[in-house]
Amino acid sequence: MRIVMVGSGYVGLVSGACFADFGHRVICVDKDRSKIDMLNSGGVPIFEPGLGELVQKSVRDGRLVFTTDLPAAVKDAEAVFIAVGTPSRRGDGHADLSYVFDAAREIARALTGACVIVTKSTVPVGTGDEIERIMREMRPDIPISVVSNPEFLREGAAIADFKRPDRIVVGAEDAKAREVMTSVYRPLYLNQAPLMFTDRRTSELIKYAANAFLATKISFINEIADLCEAVGANVQEVARGIGLDNRIGPKFLHAGPGYGGSCFPKDTLALIRTGNDNQVPLSIVEAVVTSNDKRKRAMARRVIAACGGTVRGKTIAVLGLTFKPNTDDMREAPSISVIQALQDGGAQIRAYDPEGMEQAKLVLQGVEYAADPYACVADADALCIVTEWDMFRALDLDRVKSSMRAPVVADLRNIYRPDEMRRLGFTYVSVGRR
């Protein structure tokens, strides 16, 4: 099939590369000339394991093309995916749909024949209706179907998620759109991926409901972690004990410094706004957002307490900056709140992250960046582990201790065992464990 992906950011690039790998002919469009030039020269503007190799292979095979020329790309397309950003609108938390509607207008002007327009961006309920209104108003001469097809990609595992999905959700209002979308995803039939058809508004809500539920699991286990500390229990064993119940499941039950990233923060806020706009207050989701905001701020106080109640004039080593491992994404990362609060307390911050330091420099001020974990902890008064990259799980702890000014470790991801850390002579603080 001839597929166009409008937007070559995280979702658009991963989706386009995977569709091309399936054998479709894909054109990825973006207004950012520097991004397109990088992609055409063999580079990839984001870090995602395996993505660079996948893009290069599909380009070599002639199935994947990058351009800034949207009209030429859309001209003969059978399906055009809108995969532009929908950030939180400043001031009210609503999803900013300006990029989506701008893309819809540009696509409408460029169409020359019947086409299925697919919303891949995360959008509030009813957005597809507005896209369809725009399209039909601008191009009443062309048969157009508007479909919702939300993405469920985890950063760091996006390619595997796309190729072996739990489900593919398609919100379509007519038989022709269903036929086209069935053809788009036919290569996944061998993997027996469930293709779930529903109406467009339900599809739009499924995405928000899924992210809000996962965010709720994270905030829930973080509050249980605080209770574990108060009563002398172990949150990791509590999580395992409830996760073995298949009605609950083990995923997203890892206590830590709170959720971040490009999806959960903005999607929970947008869902709350949708509820309020429809006179349906979502009190559970509101509590999740409040709990998560408090959680991030509380993590800095945990580090300060481990340092004897003050960090003024002290050097704090921070390992891990991105909101999760295997990405360079710093959006809403817990490290931002932790570092800024420590700086407010008078600390000097030295940080290391395998992939996120260039992005971190855009959002953090006054931070010294180290070349590796051991350079980061040298002469530090405390170490704070914020992101659980694999390379941090097997540090030479004797070397770490000998190079630090004081053997204080605040492990916000519980990657080390308390008994081992005590045996090695560390002052060790973790989350939800004695």
Number of C-alpha atoms within 10 A of each C-alpha: 15 17 24 29 30 30 26 27 20 20 21 25 24 21 25 31 29 23 24 26 21 17 14 19 20 29 27 29 28 22 14 13 12 11 19 21 15 13 22 17 10 14 15 19 15 15 17 20 16 13 19 18 14 16 26 19 17 23 20 11 12 12 21 26 22 23 21 19 12 20 16 13 25 27 16 18 22 17 25 27 26 28 30 26 23 21 21 18 15 9 6 10 19 22 22 17 20 14 16 23 18 14 19 24 15 14 21 24 14 17 21 16 14 15 23 22 26 26 28 26 23 29 26 22 18 13 19 23 14 13 24 17 13 17 25 16 11 14 17 11 11 15 12 20 23 26 30 29 24 23 22 20 17 13 22 19 14 23 21 14 16 20 18 15 19 13 15 18 23 25 26 26 17 12 10 14 22 19 11 16 21 16 12 18 15 14 17 19 11 8 11 12 17 13 18 11 19 16 15 23 19 17 21 28 18 15 20 24 15 15 19 25 17 16 24 25 19 22 28 18 22 24 16 18 23 17 16 19 16 12 11 12 17 17 26 18 12 16 20 15 12 14 16 11 10 8 8 11 14 16 12 18 23 22 26 25 30 25 25 24 18 19 19 21 23 24 27 26 22 24 26 24 21 20 14 12 10 9 9 11 15 15 10 13 19 17 13 20 22 12 17 24 19 13 21 22 21 17 26 25 17 19 26 21 14 18 22 9 11 16 22 15 12 20 23 28 30 28 27 26 30 30 27 21 19 19 21 23 26 24 17 18 25 29 29 20 20 25 29 19 19 24 22 12 17 15 20 21 21 22 26 22 26 18 19 20 20 12 15 23 14 9 10 14 12 12 16 13 19 19 11 13 20 17 17 25 29 21 19 24 21 26 28 27 22 27 25 22 20 11 10 16 11 9 13 10 13 10 12 20 21 13 17 20 16 16 22 24 23 26 25 23 18 22 16 15 12 18 11 12 17 11 8 13 12 18 16 20 21 23 24 27 21 15
